[in-house]
Amino acid sequence: MRTQPIDRAAAALPAETRASVYDGSKSGYDKRTKVLFDHYADPDRLRELAGEVKQHVVENLDTYLPALEARLLANGAKVHWASTAEAACEAVHGIMKARGARKLVKAKTMVSEEIGLEDYLTKRGIESLETDLGEFIVQLDHDHPSHIIKPIMHKNRRQIAETFEKNGLGAYDDRPEEITRRARGFLRHKYLEADVGLTGANFVVAESGRVVVVTNEGNSRFCLAATRCHIVLVGIEKILPRDRDLGLFLNLLARSGTGQHLTVYNEFISGPRGAGQPDGPEEMHVILVDNGRTEVLATECRDILRCIRCGACLNVCPVYRQSGGHAYRSVYPGPVGAVLSPLLLGKRFPEKADLPKASSLCGACNEVCPVNIPIPDLLLRLRDRAHREGVPSPGTPPMGAWAILATQPVAWRSALLAGRAINYLPTALVPVPALRAWESKRTLPPWRGGEFRRWLKARRK
């Protein structure tokens, strides 16, 4: 009996890394709980309302996407449609090539990581630089983000100082303020040299065509201050119907993601620089990325498209806290990734079929989700679909014998009587090494089979 890949990843995780992930995620959860319940009498009602708004969008994308396109065009932006990751990368490259651009600065966007944009541009001789501090450190290390909101949750300041020293950003110094100062000094001239600024979008509003970008570092503003071309990469599900909806979603996003009242920088971008504006990009291109989202829309798991990428489900998840984001082997880690990654990647990557099983189904992810996504239900649906489609899931024992036992009353009662022997069976006597390995990671409760039947029988008298 083999363990799941995520179990093996967790077991191999260095103690220092596990401590960083555990402390960082727990801190995020504690802040979120305090600020939500201190500020709102009934935060769960807000979550339900936000979920209803997003579900409405998901189920009416055929209406909202054309409306958004029309408004963006009216605002002076150019709209591109990308059905695949390759098409999205080609769209970015095409825009840059038309301008003769060779340098790009990027504010954090998970869609660019999802489509593999950096590798695509690097192979074509284009410099693509991350400007979010965490993403910048990940890029220096040739690493991958471990968290949706905090890309370097898996690193501590000593490791970051070593990275800076190795990459020529100064002698070892692990003071946070010095790390920040050195990153700022390196990045400032890069903003001025760049030809194109690329951002993601937390939300795009169908009513006004506004692109909303929130950060805590102001790096997205720097990306747009000196460049003459702004490219927005955004998934087609990021739409909100009206501007007034932003009051709800910006408050929930900040509190759920980082425990803040509001993120430090909130930008509302309506289009390229107007005739009376002295600064800003001359061109604005919005690339609406599908890359499997319409396929997700056609499944019973479409609710996952509500996700606003706050990371709250990662912070509360006991599996994520022990394994970290890299164990999920995907751009999207944690509970949301356990649902979204298999759906987006589909049959192209059957090895991701184990991800829906990387959960205890405790339900905490649903309880903290700002848009009330029923993640445990979606995980069960994916497990069922994998079973029906015969997709193998690594580490899963055969359940045929259990099914026979559980559907035969006489056999079941006999097993209950014989089950007490498990209390006295030493682990060392288990004849199969794989079973010993399995049991060494788990503490079985005392066998109490049959007590409910006796209780019920007594109640009937």
Secondary structure as a PSIPRED ss2 file (coil, helix, strand):
# PSIPRED VFORMAT (PSIPRED V4.0)

   1 M C   1.000  0.000  0.000
   2 R C   1.000  0.000  0.000
   3 T C   1.000  0.000  0.000
   4 Q C   1.000  0.000  0.000
   5 P H   0.000  1.000  0.000
   6 I H   0.000  1.000  0.000
   7 D H   0.000  1.000  0.000
   8 R H   0.000  1.000  0.000
   9 A H   0.000  1.000  0.000
  10 A H   0.000  1.000  0.000
  11 A H   0.000  1.000  0.000
  12 A H   0.000  1.000  0.000
  13 L C   1.000  0.000  0.000
  14 P C   1.000  0.000  0.000
  15 A H   0.000  1.000  0.000
  16 E H   0.000  1.000  0.000
  17 T H   0.000  1.000  0.000
  18 R H   0.000  1.000  0.000
  19 A H   0.000  1.000  0.000
  20 S H   0.000  1.000  0.000
  21 V H   0.000  1.000  0.000
  22 Y H   0.000  1.000  0.000
  23 D H   0.000  1.000  0.000
  24 G H   0.000  1.000  0.000
  25 S H   0.000  1.000  0.000
  26 K H   0.000  1.000  0.000
  27 S H   0.000  1.000  0.000
  28 G H   0.000  1.000  0.000
  29 Y H   0.000  1.000  0.000
  30 D H   0.000  1.000  0.000
  31 K H   0.000  1.000  0.000
  32 R H   0.000  1.000  0.000
  33 T H   0.000  1.000  0.000
  34 K H   0.000  1.000  0.000
  35 V H   0.000  1.000  0.000
  36 L H   0.000  1.000  0.000
  37 F H   0.000  1.000  0.000
  38 D H   0.000  1.000  0.000
  39 H H   0.000  1.000  0.000
  40 Y C   1.000  0.000  0.000
  41 A C   1.000  0.000  0.000
  42 D C   1.000  0.000  0.000
  43 P H   0.000  1.000  0.000
  44 D H   0.000  1.000  0.000
  45 R H   0.000  1.000  0.000
  46 L H   0.000  1.000  0.000
  47 R H   0.000  1.000  0.000
  48 E H   0.000  1.000  0.000
  49 L H   0.000  1.000  0.000
  50 A H   0.000  1.000  0.000
  51 G H   0.000  1.000  0.000
  52 E H   0.000  1.000  0.000
  53 V H   0.000  1.000  0.000
  54 K H   0.000  1.000  0.000
  55 Q H   0.000  1.000  0.000
  56 H H   0.000  1.000  0.000
  57 V H   0.000  1.000  0.000
  58 V H   0.000  1.000  0.000
  59 E C   1.000  0.000  0.000
  60 N C   1.000  0.000  0.000
  61 L H   0.000  1.000  0.000
  62 D H   0.000  1.000  0.000
  63 T H   0.000  1.000  0.000
  64 Y H   0.000  1.000  0.000
  65 L H   0.000  1.000  0.000
  66 P H   0.000  1.000  0.000
  67 A H   0.000  1.000  0.000
  68 L H   0.000  1.000  0.000
  69 E H   0.000  1.000  0.000
  70 A H   0.000  1.000  0.000
  71 R H   0.000  1.000  0.000
  72 L H   0.000  1.000  0.000
  73 L H   0.000  1.000  0.000
  74 A H   0.000  1.000  0.000
  75 N C   1.000  0.000  0.000
  76 G C   1.000  0.000  0.000
  77 A C   1.000  0.000  0.000
  78 K E   0.000  0.000  1.000
  79 V E   0.000  0.000  1.000
  80 H E   0.000  0.000  1.000
  81 W E   0.000  0.000  1.000
  82 A E   0.000  0.000  1.000
  83 S C   1.000  0.000  0.000
  84 T C   1.000  0.000  0.000
  85 A H   0.000  1.000  0.000
  86 E H   0.000  1.000  0.000
  87 A H   0.000  1.000  0.000
  88 A H   0.000  1.000  0.000
  89 C H   0.000  1.000  0.000
  90 E H   0.000  1.000  0.000
  91 A H   0.000  1.000  0.000
  92 V H   0.000  1.000  0.000
  93 H H   0.000  1.000  0.000
  94 G H   0.000  1.000  0.000
  95 I H   0.000  1.000  0.000
  96 M H   0.000  1.000  0.000
  97 K H   0.000  1.000  0.000
  98 A H   0.000  1.000  0.000
  99 R H   0.000  1.000  0.000
 100 G C   1.000  0.000  0.000
 101 A C   1.000  0.000  0.000
 102 R C   1.000  0.000  0.000
 103 K E   0.000  0.000  1.000
 104 L E   0.000  0.000  1.000
 105 V E   0.000  0.000  1.000
 106 K E   0.000  0.000  1.000
 107 A C   1.000  0.000  0.000
 108 K C   1.000  0.000  0.000
 109 T C   1.000  0.000  0.000
 110 M H   0.000  1.000  0.000
 111 V H   0.000  1.000  0.000
 112 S H   0.000  1.000  0.000
 113 E H   0.000  1.000  0.000
 114 E H   0.000  1.000  0.000
 115 I C   1.000  0.000  0.000
 116 G C   1.000  0.000  0.000
 117 L H   0.000  1.000  0.000
 118 E H   0.000  1.000  0.000
 119 D H   0.000  1.000  0.000
 120 Y H   0.000  1.000  0.000
 121 L H   0.000  1.000  0.000
 122 T H   0.000  1.000  0.000
 123 K C   1.000  0.000  0.000
 124 R C   1.000  0.000  0.000
 125 G C   1.000  0.000  0.000
 126 I C   1.000  0.000  0.000
 127 E E   0.000  0.000  1.000
 128 S E   0.000  0.000  1.000
 129 L E   0.000  0.000  1.000
 130 E E   0.000  0.000  1.000
 131 T C   1.000  0.000  0.000
 132 D C   1.000  0.000  0.000
 133 L H   0.000  1.000  0.000
 134 G H   0.000  1.000  0.000
 135 E H   0.000  1.000  0.000
 136 F H   0.000  1.000  0.000
 137 I H   0.000  1.000  0.000
 138 V H   0.000  1.000  0.000
 139 Q H   0.000  1.000  0.000
 140 L H   0.000  1.000  0.000
 141 D C   1.000  0.000  0.000
 142 H C   1.000  0.000  0.000
 143 D C   1.000  0.000  0.000
 144 H C   1.000  0.000  0.000
 145 P C   1.000  0.000  0.000
 146 S C   1.000  0.000  0.000
 147 H C   1.000  0.000  0.000
 148 I C   1.000  0.000  0.000
 149 I C   1.000  0.000  0.000
 150 K C   1.000  0.000  0.000
 151 P C   1.000  0.000  0.000
 152 I C   1.000  0.000  0.000
 153 M C   1.000  0.000  0.000
 154 H C   1.000  0.000  0.000
 155 K C   1.000  0.000  0.000
 156 N C   1.000  0.000  0.000
 157 R H   0.000  1.000  0.000
 158 R H   0.000  1.000  0.000
 159 Q H   0.000  1.000  0.000
 160 I H   0.000  1.000  0.000
 161 A H   0.000  1.000  0.000
 162 E H   0.000  1.000  0.000
 163 T H   0.000  1.000  0.000
 164 F H   0.000  1.000  0.000
 165 E H   0.000  1.000  0.000
 166 K H   0.000  1.000  0.000
 167 N C   1.000  0.000  0.000
 168 G C   1.000  0.000  0.000
 169 L C   1.000  0.000  0.000
 170 G C   1.000  0.000  0.000
 171 A C   1.000  0.000  0.000
 172 Y C   1.000  0.000  0.000
 173 D C   1.000  0.000  0.000
 174 D C   1.000  0.000  0.000
 175 R C   1.000  0.000  0.000
 176 P H   0.000  1.000  0.000
 177 E H   0.000  1.000  0.000
 178 E H   0.000  1.000  0.000
 179 I H   0.000  1.000  0.000
 180 T H   0.000  1.000  0.000
 181 R H   0.000  1.000  0.000
 182 R H   0.000  1.000  0.000
 183 A H   0.000  1.000  0.000
 184 R H   0.000  1.000  0.000
 185 G H   0.000  1.000  0.000
 186 F H   0.000  1.000  0.000
 187 L H   0.000  1.000  0.000
 188 R H   0.000  1.000  0.000
 189 H H   0.000  1.000  0.000
 190 K H   0.000  1.000  0.000
 191 Y H   0.000  1.000  0.000
 192 L H   0.000  1.000  0.000
 193 E H   0.000  1.000  0.000
 194 A C   1.000  0.000  0.000
 195 D C   1.000  0.000  0.000
 196 V E   0.000  0.000  1.000
 197 G E   0.000  0.000  1.000
 198 L E   0.000  0.000  1.000
 199 T E   0.000  0.000  1.000
 200 G C   1.000  0.000  0.000
 201 A C   1.000  0.000  0.000
 202 N C   1.000  0.000  0.000
 203 F E   0.000  0.000  1.000
 204 V E   0.000  0.000  1.000
 205 V E   0.000  0.000  1.000
 206 A C   1.000  0.000  0.000
 207 E C   1.000  0.000  0.000
 208 S C   1.000  0.000  0.000
 209 G C   1.000  0.000  0.000
 210 R C   1.000  0.000  0.000
 211 V E   0.000  0.000  1.000
 212 V E   0.000  0.000  1.000
 213 V E   0.000  0.000  1.000
 214 V E   0.000  0.000  1.000
 215 T E   0.000  0.000  1.000
 216 N C   1.000  0.000  0.000
 217 E C   1.000  0.000  0.000
 218 G C   1.000  0.000  0.000
 219 N H   0.000  1.000  0.000
 220 S H   0.000  1.000  0.000
 221 R H   0.000  1.000  0.000
 222 F H   0.000  1.000  0.000
 223 C H   0.000  1.000  0.000
 224 L H   0.000  1.000  0.000
 225 A H   0.000  1.000  0.000
 226 A C   1.000  0.000  0.000
 227 T C   1.000  0.000  0.000
 228 R C   1.000  0.000  0.000
 229 C E   0.000  0.000  1.000
 230 H E   0.000  0.000  1.000
 231 I E   0.000  0.000  1.000
 232 V E   0.000  0.000  1.000
 233 L E   0.000  0.000  1.000
 234 V E   0.000  0.000  1.000
 235 G E   0.000  0.000  1.000
 236 I C   1.000  0.000  0.000
 237 E C   1.000  0.000  0.000
 238 K C   1.000  0.000  0.000
 239 I E   0.000  0.000  1.000
 240 L E   0.000  0.000  1.000
 241 P C   1.000  0.000  0.000
 242 R C   1.000  0.000  0.000
 243 D H   0.000  1.000  0.000
 244 R H   0.000  1.000  0.000
 245 D H   0.000  1.000  0.000
 246 L H   0.000  1.000  0.000
 247 G H   0.000  1.000  0.000
 248 L H   0.000  1.000  0.000
 249 F H   0.000  1.000  0.000
 250 L H   0.000  1.000  0.000
 251 N H   0.000  1.000  0.000
 252 L H   0.000  1.000  0.000
 253 L H   0.000  1.000  0.000
 254 A H   0.000  1.000  0.000
 255 R H   0.000  1.000  0.000
 256 S H   0.000  1.000  0.000
 257 G H   0.000  1.000  0.000
 258 T H   0.000  1.000  0.000
 259 G C   1.000  0.000  0.000
 260 Q C   1.000  0.000  0.000
 261 H C   1.000  0.000  0.000
 262 L C   1.000  0.000  0.000
 263 T C   1.000  0.000  0.000
 264 V C   1.000  0.000  0.000
 265 Y E   0.000  0.000  1.000
 266 N E   0.000  0.000  1.000
 267 E E   0.000  0.000  1.000
 268 F E   0.000  0.000  1.000
 269 I E   0.000  0.000  1.000
 270 S C   1.000  0.000  0.000
 271 G C   1.000  0.000  0.000
 272 P C   1.000  0.000  0.000
 273 R C   1.000  0.000  0.000
 274 G C   1.000  0.000  0.000
 275 A C   1.000  0.000  0.000
 276 G C   1.000  0.000  0.000
 277 Q C   1.000  0.000  0.000
 278 P C   1.000  0.000  0.000
 279 D C   1.000  0.000  0.000
 280 G C   1.000  0.000  0.000
 281 P C   1.000  0.000  0.000
 282 E C   1.000  0.000  0.000
 283 E E   0.000  0.000  1.000
 284 M E   0.000  0.000  1.000
 285 H E   0.000  0.000  1.000
 286 V E   0.000  0.000  1.000
 287 I E   0.000  0.000  1.000
 288 L E   0.000  0.000  1.000
 289 V E   0.000  0.000  1.000
 290 D C   1.000  0.000  0.000
 291 N C   1.000  0.000  0.000
 292 G C   1.000  0.000  0.000
 293 R H   0.000  1.000  0.000
 294 T H   0.000  1.000  0.000
 295 E H   0.000  1.000  0.000
 296 V H   0.000  1.000  0.000
 297 L H   0.000  1.000  0.000
 298 A C   1.000  0.000  0.000
 299 T C   1.000  0.000  0.000
 300 E C   1.000  0.000  0.000
 301 C C   1.000  0.000  0.000
 302 R H   0.000  1.000  0.000
 303 D H   0.000  1.000  0.000
 304 I H   0.000  1.000  0.000
 305 L H   0.000  1.000  0.000
 306 R H   0.000  1.000  0.000
 307 C C   1.000  0.000  0.000
 308 I C   1.000  0.000  0.000
 309 R C   1.000  0.000  0.000
 310 C C   1.000  0.000  0.000
 311 G C   1.000  0.000  0.000
 312 A H   0.000  1.000  0.000
 313 C H   0.000  1.000  0.000
 314 L H   0.000  1.000  0.000
 315 N H   0.000  1.000  0.000
 316 V H   0.000  1.000  0.000
 317 C C   1.000  0.000  0.000
 318 P H   0.000  1.000  0.000
 319 V H   0.000  1.000  0.000
 320 Y H   0.000  1.000  0.000
 321 R H   0.000  1.000  0.000
 322 Q H   0.000  1.000  0.000
 323 S H   0.000  1.000  0.000
 324 G C   1.000  0.000  0.000
 325 G H   0.000  1.000  0.000
 326 H H   0.000  1.000  0.000
 327 A H   0.000  1.000  0.000
 328 Y H   0.000  1.000  0.000
 329 R C   1.000  0.000  0.000
 330 S C   1.000  0.000  0.000
 331 V C   1.000  0.000  0.000
 332 Y C   1.000  0.000  0.000
 333 P C   1.000  0.000  0.000
 334 G H   0.000  1.000  0.000
 335 P H   0.000  1.000  0.000
 336 V H   0.000  1.000  0.000
 337 G H   0.000  1.000  0.000
 338 A H   0.000  1.000  0.000
 339 V H   0.000  1.000  0.000
 340 L H   0.000  1.000  0.000
 341 S H   0.000  1.000  0.000
 342 P H   0.000  1.000  0.000
 343 L H   0.000  1.000  0.000
 344 L H   0.000  1.000  0.000
 345 L H   0.000  1.000  0.000
 346 G H   0.000  1.000  0.000
 347 K H   0.000  1.000  0.000
 348 R H   0.000  1.000  0.000
 349 F C   1.000  0.000  0.000
 350 P H   0.000  1.000  0.000
 351 E H   0.000  1.000  0.000
 352 K H   0.000  1.000  0.000
 353 A H   0.000  1.000  0.000
 354 D H   0.000  1.000  0.000
 355 L H   0.000  1.000  0.000
 356 P H   0.000  1.000  0.000
 357 K H   0.000  1.000  0.000
 358 A C   1.000  0.000  0.000
 359 S C   1.000  0.000  0.000
 360 S C   1.000  0.000  0.000
 361 L C   1.000  0.000  0.000
 362 C C   1.000  0.000  0.000
 363 G C   1.000  0.000  0.000
 364 A H   0.000  1.000  0.000
 365 C H   0.000  1.000  0.000
 366 N H   0.000  1.000  0.000
 367 E H   0.000  1.000  0.000
 368 V H   0.000  1.000  0.000
 369 C C   1.000  0.000  0.000
 370 P C   1.000  0.000  0.000
 371 V C   1.000  0.000  0.000
 372 N C   1.000  0.000  0.000
 373 I C   1.000  0.000  0.000
 374 P C   1.000  0.000  0.000
 375 I H   0.000  1.000  0.000
 376 P H   0.000  1.000  0.000
 377 D H   0.000  1.000  0.000
 378 L H   0.000  1.000  0.000
 379 L H   0.000  1.000  0.000
 380 L H   0.000  1.000  0.000
 381 R H   0.000  1.000  0.000
 382 L H   0.000  1.000  0.000
 383 R H   0.000  1.000  0.000
 384 D H   0.000  1.000  0.000
 385 R H   0.000  1.000  0.000
 386 A H   0.000  1.000  0.000
 387 H H   0.000  1.000  0.000
 388 R H   0.000  1.000  0.000
 389 E C   1.000  0.000  0.000
 390 G C   1.000  0.000  0.000
 391 V C   1.000  0.000  0.000
 392 P C   1.000  0.000  0.000
 393 S C   1.000  0.000  0.000
 394 P C   1.000  0.000  0.000
 395 G C   1.000  0.000  0.000
 396 T C   1.000  0.000  0.000
 397 P C   1.000  0.000  0.000
 398 P C   1.000  0.000  0.000
 399 M C   1.000  0.000  0.000
 400 G H   0.000  1.000  0.000
 401 A H   0.000  1.000  0.000
 402 W H   0.000  1.000  0.000
 403 A H   0.000  1.000  0.000
 404 I H   0.000  1.000  0.000
 405 L H   0.000  1.000  0.000
 406 A H   0.000  1.000  0.000
 407 T C   1.000  0.000  0.000
 408 Q C   1.000  0.000  0.000
 409 P H   0.000  1.000  0.000
 410 V H   0.000  1.000  0.000
 411 A H   0.000  1.000  0.000
 412 W H   0.000  1.000  0.000
 413 R H   0.000  1.000  0.000
 414 S H   0.000  1.000  0.000
 415 A H   0.000  1.000  0.000
 416 L H   0.000  1.000  0.000
 417 L H   0.000  1.000  0.000
 418 A H   0.000  1.000  0.000
 419 G H   0.000  1.000  0.000
 420 R H   0.000  1.000  0.000
 421 A H   0.000  1.000  0.000
 422 I H   0.000  1.000  0.000
 423 N H   0.000  1.000  0.000
 424 Y H   0.000  1.000  0.000
 425 L C   1.000  0.000  0.000
 426 P C   1.000  0.000  0.000
 427 T H   0.000  1.000  0.000
 428 A H   0.000  1.000  0.000
 429 L H   0.000  1.000  0.000
 430 V C   1.000  0.000  0.000
 431 P C   1.000  0.000  0.000
 432 V C   1.000  0.000  0.000
 433 P H   0.000  1.000  0.000
 434 A H   0.000  1.000  0.000
 435 L H   0.000  1.000  0.000
 436 R H   0.000  1.000  0.000
 437 A H   0.000  1.000  0.000
 438 W H   0.000  1.000  0.000
 439 E H   0.000  1.000  0.000
 440 S H   0.000  1.000  0.000
 441 K C   1.000  0.000  0.000
 442 R C   1.000  0.000  0.000
 443 T C   1.000  0.000  0.000
 444 L C   1.000  0.000  0.000
 445 P C   1.000  0.000  0.000
 446 P C   1.000  0.000  0.000
 447 W C   1.000  0.000  0.000
 448 R C   1.000  0.000  0.000
 449 G C   1.000  0.000  0.000
 450 G C   1.000  0.000  0.000
 451 E H   0.000  1.000  0.000
 452 F H   0.000  1.000  0.000
 453 R H   0.000  1.000  0.000
 454 R H   0.000  1.000  0.000
 455 W H   0.000  1.000  0.000
 456 L H   0.000  1.000  0.000
 457 K H   0.000  1.000  0.000
 458 A H   0.000  1.000  0.000
 459 R H   0.000  1.000  0.000
 460 R H   0.000  1.000  0.000
 461 K C   1.000  0.000  0.000
